[in-house]
């Protein structure tokens, strides 16, 4: 689909949305809702075709799919990059330092991120090498990746001698010598006919301004074709302005990796902090690649030492079990909704199916990378999306109980549920937007998936289900609503018993904090601390699944095991915890005595979670929580905001503490688990707060505490049902997901239980802390 067609379809959808919400005629709204549902569903289905790569039997890609599979599902290309020792002032070589390796890793990570949300593996190996694995590259992309990974991109701005032509002529005639601070460089320009034009320039040996002051670089189309626009930081803009002001009508050479790219004449002082690299007849890919490397320059030269094709990091059994668990989770949710809510449950299931199509469709539009944890996250997002439908249906139950007609009850339930659905989705969107803006790697991928899920959930739960109800009424299919009602309000005094539950929670938090302090860094797995890398060969072909089976029940079965192909040799690589190499060698030698194993290489690999990735992710999460605090304070009350964040801290501390107590180690997949738990926990609490707010505004009698107690009791059914629905999907992941997803499912299982508990017993009573302020804000006079 062309960008122009995509734009017009998107514009048409926006117009239909505006028309739908502006119309007051039920018949027209029903038709518009139907058209919107069909158009959006068809557009998303079209955007996913073909979903995955179409390949010939030999593995050659015939047609690229819209959704790319991650390293864990399909493998990719592995590059081993060695840092070259830079020259020292005395002409020797400087030793490679950890700071040099860290800078190179972050520069490479940012360059690879320009490919999209590809979730590569980038980790130090040994003292002077970096291992980079990128999923699903074809031949053309491999060449682009080589350039992105190895190009230093040392940018310099050097002044050209004021009277360049005359001085060079005098030097050629022997009348003058080359000035000590200058040297002669050749500037090659591409002429219109294709024949290069060479010009000699006297340029300064020492750069007047370095590329380290470039803060942004972007490709664009200018008067001379494709070009790269540079933006300097504050200091760079100041220096650039001073240089150009002092050298008006002189030439300024722009030098990249020792080659002059252009040498324009300075016509006026430039204090805007911008510069442009043009000429050379760049095409679009060259301009974009140049912008990428200039924005993320390598301070140390590097060389690609080895290039290998690697298999999926997960075994075929793990992939199958992950897919089966996802299907099982979806079926469980669908069946539960039909059993508990009958016909209206079927309507919710239709909305869930469209939700799923929308999420996959938008992933296809972004050409996103799908990993096994991503599949699990999508299934879990469906479980969480049920929350909006449960909220509407529990409101519907209340309205019918009050004696309203079915038509009026449905309209009222959507109207009353809207504020809770809107507030819950906005708080999640705030966190997702900040994570996507600041974070990178798997955290950025999580943020993208979460954002897509939020939009799809709003569309399916509000527009699709309402349109289905409207058609059911118009066709006479819906005369009455029948639902199960297993969870009934018992009038429990939540606020009166709050001190008991807070005491229990405080003890649990202290115990979990004690476990975390006792374990210290031991709770961190190889993704955070680094580990050992083994490379082995065998006399006959050995598969990763055979190695994984040999390591079963030894504590190393969750190690990352991949097949690698280099120079027509088949190898197996194993990434495990530090200190595990000797034990793995002994175990494999014992379990595979006839395989003819040869241990080719043993090395140390650094953490997958680099310092900058961890810092940016933590900063993004902190800003997201700050955004939630401000929003909840604005929409509800400051005491509610403090209570929600305190309860969230309670949920995460207990979840991570229980995870550590079970003897598990934190891995990269746990980052997604913790973020998912945080999103679910905040969503759960917002819904309870909304019911309290509604109860306080509508109250006719009773104290604030009595109204809050009543509201918590009224929403108890919804809170438990939502938690139970999500637990169904989590249990499917836990039982059928295999060892890889077991840690993710276990942590989320604890998180859902603790989050549901804290929404009822911790956050809601905690919101009463400033009763006078609540009285003034919500209670009708």
C-alpha positions in Angstrom: 0.0 0.0 0.0 1.5 3.3 -1.0 2.0 6.1 1.5 -0.5 8.4 -0.3 -3.2 5.7 -0.2 -2.5 5.0 3.5 -2.8 8.8 4.2 -6.2 9.1 2.5 -7.5 5.9 4.2 -6.4 7.3 7.5 -8.0 10.7 6.8 -11.2 9.0 5.8 -11.2 7.0 9.1 -10.7 10.3 11.1 -13.6 11.9 9.2 -15.8 8.9 10.0 -14.8 9.1 13.6 -15.7 12.8 13.9 -19.0 12.1 12.1 -19.8 9.2 14.4 -19.4 11.1 17.6 -21.1 14.2 16.3 -24.3 12.5 15.1 -27.3 12.3 17.3 -29.4 9.9 15.2 -29.2 6.3 16.4 -29.7 4.8 12.9 -27.0 7.0 11.4 -24.6 6.3 14.3 -25.2 2.5 13.9 -24.4 2.7 10.1 -21.3 4.8 10.7 -20.1 2.5 13.5 -20.5 -0.5 11.2 -18.6 1.2 8.3 -15.8 2.3 10.7 -15.5 -1.2 12.1 -15.4 -2.8 8.6 -12.9 -0.2 7.2 -10.6 -0.3 10.2 -10.6 -4.2 10.3 -10.1 -4.4 6.5 -7.3 -1.8 6.6 -5.5 -3.7 9.5 -5.9 -7.1 7.7 -4.5 -5.5 4.5 -1.6 -4.0 6.5 -0.6 -7.5 7.8 -0.5 -9.2 4.4 1.7 -11.1 4.1 2.4 -11.2 7.8 5.7 -13.1 7.7 8.4 -13.6 5.1 7.6 -15.9 2.2 10.6 -18.1 1.5 11.8 -20.7 -1.0 12.8 -24.1 0.3 16.5 -23.0 0.4 15.6 -20.1 2.8 15.7 -17.3 0.2 13.2 -14.6 0.9 10.7 -14.2 -2.0 8.6 -11.5 -0.4 9.2 -9.6 2.8 6.5 -9.9 5.5 5.0 -6.9 7.3 5.9 -8.3 10.8 9.5 -9.3 11.4 10.3 -12.1 13.8 12.8 -11.5 16.5 16.1 -13.4 17.2 14.3 -15.8 19.5 11.9 -16.9 16.8 13.9 -16.9 13.6 17.5 -16.0 14.2 19.5 -13.5 12.2 23.0 -12.2 11.6 25.7 -12.0 14.2 28.6 -9.6 13.9 31.7 -9.7 16.1 33.2 -6.2 16.2 36.7 -5.5 17.4 37.8 -2.0 18.6 41.0 -0.8 17.0 43.4 0.8 19.4 43.5 4.6 18.6 46.8 6.4 18.0 48.4 8.1 21.0 50.2 11.5 21.1 53.6 9.9 20.9 52.7 7.9 17.8 52.0 4.6 19.6 48.7 2.9 20.4 46.4 3.6 23.3 44.9 0.6 25.1 41.2 -0.1 24.8 39.3 0.9 27.9 35.9 0.0 29.3 34.8 3.6 28.6 35.7 3.1 24.9 33.7 -0.1 24.7 30.7 1.4 26.5 30.6 4.4 24.1 30.9 2.2 21.1 28.0 0.0 22.4 25.7 2.9 22.9 26.6 4.4 19.5 25.9 1.1 17.8 22.7 0.6 19.7 21.4 4.0 18.5 22.4 3.3 14.9 20.7 -0.1 14.9 17.6 1.5 16.4 17.3 3.5 13.1 16.4 0.2 11.5 13.2 0.3 13.6 12.1 -1.5 16.8 14.3 -4.5 16.0 15.3 -5.5 19.5 18.9 -6.5 18.7 21.4 -8.2 21.1 24.3 -5.9 21.7 26.8 -7.0 24.4 30.6 -6.6 25.1 32.6 -9.8 24.6 36.0 -10.0 26.2 37.9 -6.7 26.7 37.9 -5.2 23.2 35.1 -6.8 21.2 31.3 -6.3 20.8 28.8 -9.0 19.8 25.9 -7.6 17.8 23.0 -9.8 16.6 20.3 -8.4 14.4 17.2 -10.4 13.5 16.0 -11.2 9.9 18.4 -9.3 7.7 18.3 -10.0 3.9 21.4 -9.5 1.6 20.7 -5.8 1.0 20.1 -5.0 4.7 23.3 -7.0 5.7 25.4 -4.6 3.6 23.7 -1.6 5.2 24.2 -3.1 8.6 27.9 -3.6 8.0 28.2 0.1 7.1 26.2 1.2 10.1 28.2 -0.9 12.5 31.7 -0.2 11.2 31.7 3.4 10.0 33.5 5.7 12.5 31.8 8.9 11.2 34.4 11.2 12.4 33.1 14.6 11.3 35.3 17.7 11.3 35.0 21.3 10.1 38.3 22.7 8.8 39.0 26.2 7.4 40.5 26.4 3.9 43.5 28.8 3.4 42.1 32.3 2.5 43.9 32.6 -0.8 43.9 28.9 -1.6 44.4 29.0 -5.4 47.2 31.6 -5.4 49.1 29.9 -2.5 48.9 26.5 -4.2 50.2 28.0 -7.5 53.1 29.6 -5.6 53.9 26.3 -3.8 53.9 24.4 -7.2 56.3 27.0 -8.6 58.6 26.7 -5.6 58.0 30.3 -4.4 56.1 29.4 -1.2 56.0 26.5 1.2 52.9 24.8 2.8 52.0 26.8 5.9 52.9 24.7 9.0 49.3 24.5 10.3 47.8 23.4 6.9 48.1 20.5 4.6 47.0 19.7 1.0 43.8 17.6 0.6 42.0 16.5 -2.6 38.3 17.4 -2.9 36.5 15.2 -5.4 33.1 16.4 -6.8 30.7 14.5 -9.0 29.9 16.4 -12.2 26.6 16.2 -14.1 28.1 13.9 -16.7 29.4 11.5 -14.1 33.1 12.4 -14.5 34.6 13.4 -11.2 36.2 16.8 -10.8 39.2 17.0 -8.5 40.3 20.2 -6.6 43.3 20.6 -4.3 42.6 22.5 -1.1 44.9 23.8 1.7 43.0 22.8 4.8 43.9 23.2 8.4 45.5 20.1 10.1 43.5 20.7 13.3 39.8 20.8 13.2 38.1 24.1 14.0 35.0 22.2 15.1 34.4 18.5 15.8 31.4 16.2 15.2 31.1 15.6 18.9 29.0 18.8 19.0 26.4 17.5 16.6 23.2 16.8 18.6 20.9 15.9 15.7 21.3 14.8 12.0 18.4 14.4 9.6 18.2 13.5 5.9 16.2 15.6 3.5 15.8 16.6 -0.1 17.3 20.0 -1.0 18.2 22.1 -4.1 21.1 19.8 -5.0 19.4 16.5 -4.2 19.5 14.5 -1.0 21.4 16.2 1.9 22.0 15.9 5.6 21.0 18.7 7.9 23.1 19.0 11.1 22.1 20.7 14.4 24.8 21.6 16.9 24.6 21.6 20.7 24.8 24.9 22.5 28.6 25.1 22.6 28.9 23.9 19.0 26.4 26.5 17.8 28.4 29.2 19.6 31.8 28.1 18.2 30.3 27.7 14.7 28.9 31.2 14.8 32.2 32.7 15.9 34.1 30.9 13.2 31.7 31.8 10.4 31.6 35.4 11.6 35.4 35.7 11.5 35.8 34.1 8.1 33.1 35.6 5.8 33.9 35.0 2.1 36.4 32.2 3.1 35.8 28.5 2.4 35.0 25.9 5.1 35.7 22.2 4.4 33.4 19.6 5.8 35.5 16.5 6.4 34.0 13.0 7.1 36.4 10.2 8.0 39.3 12.1 6.4 37.5 12.8 3.1 36.3 16.3 2.1 32.5 16.1 1.5 32.0 19.7 0.6 33.8 23.1 0.8 31.2 25.9 0.6 32.0 29.6 0.8 30.9 31.3 4.1 28.6 34.1 2.9 27.5 35.4 6.3 27.9 34.6 10.0 25.7 31.5 10.9 24.5 31.6 14.5 21.4 29.4 14.0 23.3 26.2 15.1 22.6 24.4 11.8 24.8 23.2 8.9 24.2 21.2 5.8 26.2 18.5 4.0 25.2 18.3 0.4 26.7 17.5 -3.0 28.3 14.2 -3.9 25.0 13.1 -5.5 23.8 11.1 -2.5 20.7 9.0 -2.9 18.1 8.6 -0.1 19.6 5.5 1.6 23.0 7.0 1.7 21.7 10.3 3.2 19.8 8.4 5.9 22.7 6.2 6.7 25.0 9.2 6.9 22.6 11.0 9.2 22.4 8.0 11.4 26.2 7.6 11.8 26.8 11.3 12.2 24.3 11.5 15.0 25.9 8.6 16.8 29.7 8.8 15.9 32.2 6.2 17.1 35.0 7.7 19.1 37.1 4.6 18.6 37.7 2.9 15.1 36.2 -0.6 14.8 36.5 -3.5 12.5 34.0 -6.3 11.8 36.1 -9.4 12.7 33.5 -12.1 12.0 30.1 -12.4 10.5 27.8 -15.4 11.2 24.3 -16.6 10.5 22.7 -17.6 13.8 19.6 -19.7 14.5 16.6 -18.7 16.8 17.8 -18.3 20.4 14.7 -20.4 21.5 14.3 -24.0 20.7 11.4 -25.2 18.5 9.7 -26.7 21.5 9.8 -23.4 23.3 8.3 -21.6 20.3 5.5 -24.1 19.9 4.7 -24.1 23.6 4.6 -20.3 23.6 2.2 -20.2 20.7 0.0 -23.0 22.1 -0.2 -21.2 25.5 -1.3 -18.0 23.7 -4.0 -19.8 21.8 -5.1 -21.5 25.0 -5.3 -18.2 26.9 -7.4 -16.6 24.2 -9.8 -19.5 24.1 -10.1 -19.5 27.9 -11.1 -15.8 27.9 -13.6 -16.2 25.0 -15.3 -19.2 26.7 -15.4 -17.4 30.1 -17.1 -14.3 28.7 -19.8 -16.4 26.9 -20.4 -18.6 30.1 -20.6 -15.6 32.5 -22.2 -12.9 30.3 -24.1 -15.1 27.8 -25.1 -13.1 24.6 -23.4 -9.9 25.7 -20.3 -12.0 26.4 -20.3 -13.0 22.7 -20.4 -9.4 21.7 -17.4 -8.7 23.9 -15.6 -11.7 22.2 -16.3 -10.1 18.8 -14.7 -6.9 20.0 -11.7 -8.9 21.4 -11.2 -10.5 18.0 -11.2 -7.1 16.3 -8.9 -5.8 19.0 -6.5 -8.5 18.2 -6.7 -7.8 14.4 -6.1 -4.1 15.1 -3.0 -4.7 17.2 -1.4 -7.1 14.7 -2.4 -4.7 11.8 -0.7 -1.7 13.4 2.4 -3.8 14.2 2.5 -4.6 10.5 2.2 -0.9 9.6 5.2 -0.2 11.7 7.1 -3.3 10.4 7.7 -4.2 14.1 9.7 -7.1 15.4 7.7 -9.8 17.1 9.3 -11.9 19.9 8.0 -14.7 22.0 7.6 -12.4 25.0 5.8 -10.0 22.6 3.3 -12.8 21.7 2.7 -13.4 25.4 2.3 -9.6 25.9 -0.3 -9.5 23.1 -2.3 -12.3 24.7 -2.1 -10.7 28.1 -3.2 -7.4 26.6 -6.3 -9.1 25.4 -7.0 -10.3 28.9 -6.6 -6.8 30.2 -8.8 -5.4 27.3 -11.6 -7.5 28.7 -11.6 -5.1 31.7 -13.4 -2.4 29.7 -16.1 -4.8 28.7 -16.5 -6.2 32.2 -16.7 -2.6 33.5 -19.6 -1.8 31.1 -21.4 -5.0 31.8 -21.2 -4.6 35.6 -22.6 -1.1 35.2 -25.3 -2.5 33.0 -26.2 -5.0 35.7 -26.5 -2.1 38.2 -28.7 -0.1 35.9 -31.1 -3.0 35.2 -31.3 -3.7 38.9 -32.6 -0.1 39.3 -35.6 -0.9 37.1 -34.5 0.9 33.9 -35.4 -0.4 30.5 -32.8 -2.3 28.7 -32.2 0.4 26.0 -31.8 3.1 28.6 -29.7 0.8 30.9 -27.2 0.2 28.0 -26.9 3.8 27.1 -26.5 4.8 30.8 -23.9 2.0 31.4 -21.7 3.2 28.5 -22.0 6.8 29.6 -21.1 6.0 33.2 -18.3 3.6 32.3 -16.7 6.0 29.9 -14.9 8.1 32.5 -13.3 5.1 34.1 -12.2 3.6 30.8 -10.9 7.0 29.6 -8.9 7.7 32.7 -7.5 4.2 32.9 -6.3 4.3 29.3 -4.9 7.9 29.5 -2.7 6.9 32.5 -1.3 3.9 30.6 -0.9 6.1 27.5 1.2 8.6 29.4 3.6 6.0 30.6 3.8 4.3 27.2 4.4 7.6 25.4 7.3 8.6 27.7 8.8 5.1 27.5 8.7 5.2 23.7 10.2 8.7 23.7 13.1 8.1 26.1 13.8 4.3 26.2 15.3 2.0 23.6 15.5 -1.7 22.7 13.0 -4.0 24.3 11.5 -1.3 26.5 10.7 0.8 23.5 9.2 -2.2 21.8 7.0 -2.8 24.9 5.9 0.8 24.8 4.9 0.6 21.1 2.9 -2.6 21.7 1.2 -1.0 24.8 0.2 2.1 22.9 -1.3 0.1 20.1 -3.2 -2.0 22.6 -4.6 1.1 24.3 -6.0 2.5 21.1 -7.4 -0.8 20.0 -9.0 -1.4 23.4 -10.7 2.0 23.3 -12.0 1.4 19.8 -13.3 -2.2 20.3 -14.8 -1.7 23.8 -16.6 1.5 23.1 -17.4 1.7 19.4 -17.6 -2.0 18.3 -19.6 -3.3 21.2 -22.0 -0.4 21.2 -22.6 -0.9 17.4 -23.3 -4.6 18.0 -25.8 -3.7 20.7 -27.5 -1.2 18.4 -27.9 -3.8 15.6 -29.1 -6.4 18.2 -31.9 -4.0 19.2 -32.7 -2.9 15.6 -33.1 -6.6 14.5 -35.0 -7.6 17.6 -32.4 -10.1 18.7 -31.9 -8.6 22.2 -35.0 -8.6 24.4 -33.4 -9.1 27.8 -29.9 -9.6 29.3 -29.0 -12.7 31.3 -25.8 -12.8 33.2 -24.3 -14.9 36.0 -23.8 -13.1 39.3 -21.4 -15.2 41.4 -19.7 -12.3 43.3 -22.1 -10.3 45.4 -21.4 -7.3 47.6 -21.5 -8.2 51.3 -21.2 -4.7 52.7 -17.7 -5.3 54.0 -16.2 -2.5 56.0 -13.0 -2.0 53.9 -12.1 1.4 55.5 -12.7 0.2 59.1 -10.5 -2.9 58.5 -7.8 -1.0 56.5 -5.3 -0.8 59.4 -5.2 -4.6 59.6 -4.5 -5.0 55.9 -2.0 -2.2 55.8 -0.1 -4.0 58.7 -0.2 -7.3 56.8 1.1 -5.5 53.7 3.8 -3.7 55.6 5.1 -7.0 57.0 5.1 -8.6 53.6 6.9 -5.6 52.0 9.6 -5.7 54.8 10.1 -9.4 54.3 10.4 -9.0 50.5 12.8 -6.1 50.9 14.8 -8.2 53.3 15.0 -11.0 50.7 16.1 -8.5 48.0 18.8 -6.9 50.3 20.0 -10.4 51.3 20.3 -11.6 47.8 21.8 -8.4 46.4 23.3 -8.8 42.9 22.7 -12.5 43.0 19.1 -11.9 41.9 20.4 -10.4 38.7 20.9 -12.9 35.8 23.3 -12.8 32.9 21.3 -10.2 31.0 22.2 -7.7 33.8 25.6 -9.0 35.0 27.1 -10.6 32.0 28.1 -14.2 31.8 30.1 -16.9 30.0 30.1 -17.7 26.2 31.0 -21.1 25.0 31.4 -22.0 21.3 31.5 -25.7 20.4 31.7 -27.8 17.3 30.8 -31.5 16.8 31.9 -34.4 14.6 28.3 -34.7 13.3 25.6 -32.1 13.0 24.4 -31.0 16.5 21.2 -29.0 17.0 20.5 -26.5 19.7 17.5 -28.6 20.9 19.9 -31.6 21.5 22.2 -29.3 23.6 19.2 -27.9 25.5 18.0 -31.4 26.2 21.4 -32.4 27.5 21.4 -29.4 29.9 17.8 -30.2 31.1 17.4 -30.2 34.9 20.9 -28.8 35.5 20.0 -25.2 36.1 21.5 -24.2 32.7 18.5 -25.2 30.5 17.4 -21.5 30.2 20.8 -20.5 28.7 20.7 -18.9 25.3 21.7 -21.7 22.8 22.0 -20.9 19.1 23.4 -22.7 16.0 25.9 -20.6 14.0 27.2 -20.9 10.5 30.6 -19.4 9.6 32.9 -20.4 6.7 30.8 -23.5 6.0 31.3 -24.6 9.6 28.4 -25.5 11.9 28.9 -24.3 15.5 26.8 -24.0 18.7 27.1 -21.0 21.0 25.9 -21.0 24.6 25.4 -17.9 26.7 25.1 -18.7 30.4 25.7 -17.3 33.9 29.2 -16.3 35.0 31.2 -19.3 36.2 29.0 -21.8 34.4 31.4 -22.6 31.6 33.3 -25.5 33.2 30.1 -27.1 34.6 28.4 -26.9 31.1 31.5 -28.5 29.5 31.5 -31.3 32.0 27.7 -31.9 31.6 27.8 -31.9 27.8 30.9 -34.2 27.7 29.0 -36.6 29.9 25.6 -36.4 28.1 26.9 -36.4 24.5 30.0 -38.8 24.6 29.7 -39.8 21.0 29.2 -36.4 19.5 32.9 -35.6 19.1 32.5 -32.3 20.9 35.3 -29.7 20.6 35.2 -26.5 22.7 36.3 -23.9 20.3 36.0 -20.8 22.4 35.3 -19.7 26.0 34.9 -16.0 26.7 33.1 -13.6 28.9 30.2 -11.5 27.6 28.9 -8.4 29.2 25.4 -7.4 30.2 22.6 -7.1 27.6 21.2 -4.3 29.6 23.7 -1.5 29.2 24.2 1.4 31.6 22.5 3.9 29.3 19.6 1.6 28.5 19.0 1.0 32.2 19.3 4.7 33.0 17.0 5.9 30.3 14.4 3.2 31.1 14.5 4.1 34.8 14.1 7.8 33.9 11.3 7.1 31.5 9.5 5.0 34.1 10.0 7.7 36.8 8.6 10.4 34.4 5.7 8.1 33.6 4.8 7.7 37.2 5.1 11.5 37.7 2.7 12.0 34.8 0.3 9.5 36.4 0.6 11.4 39.8 -0.2 14.7 38.1 -3.1 13.3 36.1 -4.7 11.4 39.0 -4.4 14.5 41.2 -6.1 16.6 38.5 -8.9 14.1 37.7 -9.4 12.8 41.3 -7.5 14.1 44.3 -3.9 14.3 45.5 -4.6 11.7 48.2 -5.8 9.3 45.5 -2.6 9.9 43.5 -0.3 9.3 46.5 -2.4 6.1 47.4 -2.1 4.7 43.8 1.7 5.2 43.6 2.1 3.8 47.2 0.0 0.7 46.2 2.0 0.4 43.0 5.3 0.4 45.0 3.7 -2.3 47.3 2.8 -4.4 44.2 6.2 -4.3 42.6 8.2 -4.8 45.8 6.2 -7.9 46.8 6.2 -9.3 43.2 10.0 -8.9 42.8 10.6 -10.2 46.4 8.5 -13.3 45.8 10.3 -13.8 42.4 13.6 -13.7 44.3 12.4 -15.9 47.1 11.5 -18.6 44.5 15.2 -18.8 43.5 14.7 -17.2 40.1 17.0 -14.6 38.5 16.0 -11.3 36.9 16.4 -11.3 33.1 15.6 -9.0 30.2 12.1 -10.5 29.8 11.4 -9.4 33.4 11.7 -5.8 32.4 8.5 -6.3 30.2 6.9 -8.2 33.0 7.4 -5.4 35.6 6.2 -2.8 33.2 3.1 -4.9 32.4 2.4 -5.4 36.1 2.7 -1.6 36.7 0.3 -0.8 33.8 -2.2 -3.4 35.0 -2.0 -2.2 38.7 -2.6 1.5 37.8 -5.5 0.5 35.5 -7.1 -1.5 38.2 -6.9 1.3 40.8 -8.2 4.0 38.5 -11.4 2.0 37.9 -12.0 1.7 41.7 -11.2 5.4 42.2 -13.7 6.3 39.4 -16.5 4.3 41.2 -15.7 6.1 44.5 -15.7 9.5 42.7 -19.1 8.7 41.1 -20.5 7.5 44.4 -19.4 10.7 46.2 -20.9 13.0 43.5 -24.2 11.1 43.5 -24.6 10.4 47.2 -27.8 11.4 48.9 -26.9 10.5 52.4 -24.1 9.0 54.6 -20.6 10.1 55.4 -17.6 10.1 53.0 -16.3 6.9 54.6 -19.7 5.1 54.2 -20.0 6.2 50.5 -16.4 5.0 49.8 -17.1 1.7 51.5 -20.3 1.3 49.4 -18.4 2.2 46.2 -15.6 -0.4 46.9 -18.2 -3.1 47.5 -20.1 -2.2 44.3 -16.9 -2.5 42.2 -15.7 -5.7 43.9 -17.3 -7.9 41.3 -15.6 -6.1 38.5 -12.2 -6.0 40.2 -12.3 -9.8 40.9 -13.7 -10.7 37.5 -11.0 -8.7 35.7 -8.3 -10.1 37.8 -9.7 -13.6 37.3 -9.9 -13.1 33.5 -6.2 -12.0 33.3 -5.3 -14.9 35.6 -6.8 -17.3 33.0 -4.4 -16.1 30.4 -1.4 -16.0 32.8 -2.1 -19.5 34.0 -2.2 -20.7 30.3 1.3 -19.1 29.9 2.5 -20.6 33.1 1.3 -24.1 32.4 1.9 -24.3 28.6 4.5 -21.6 28.0 7.5 -23.7 28.7 10.6 -22.7 30.7 11.3 -19.6 28.7 8.0 -18.0 29.6 7.7 -19.5 33.0 9.5 -16.7 34.8 7.4 -14.1 33.0 4.2 -15.9 33.8 5.1 -16.5 37.4 5.9 -12.9 38.1 2.7 -11.7 36.4 0.7 -14.3 38.3 2.0 -12.8 41.6 1.6 -9.2 40.2 -2.1 -9.7 39.3 -3.0 -11.2 42.6 -1.1 -8.6 44.6 -2.4 -5.8 42.4 -6.0 -6.8 42.8 -5.6 -7.1 46.5 -3.9 -3.6 46.8 -6.6 -2.0 44.7 -9.3 -3.0 47.2 -7.5 -3.0 50.5 -4.6 -0.5 50.2 -5.2 2.1 47.5 -8.9 2.7 48.0 -8.7 3.2 51.8 -5.5 5.2 51.3 -7.4 7.7 49.1 -9.4 8.8 52.2 -6.2 10.3 53.8 -7.4 13.9 53.2 -11.2 13.5 53.8 -11.8 17.3 54.0 -10.2 17.9 50.5 -12.3 15.0 49.1 -15.4 16.4 50.7 -14.8 19.8 49.2 -14.0 18.5 45.7 -16.5 15.7 45.1 -19.4 15.9 47.5 -22.4 17.8 46.1 -23.4 20.8 48.3 
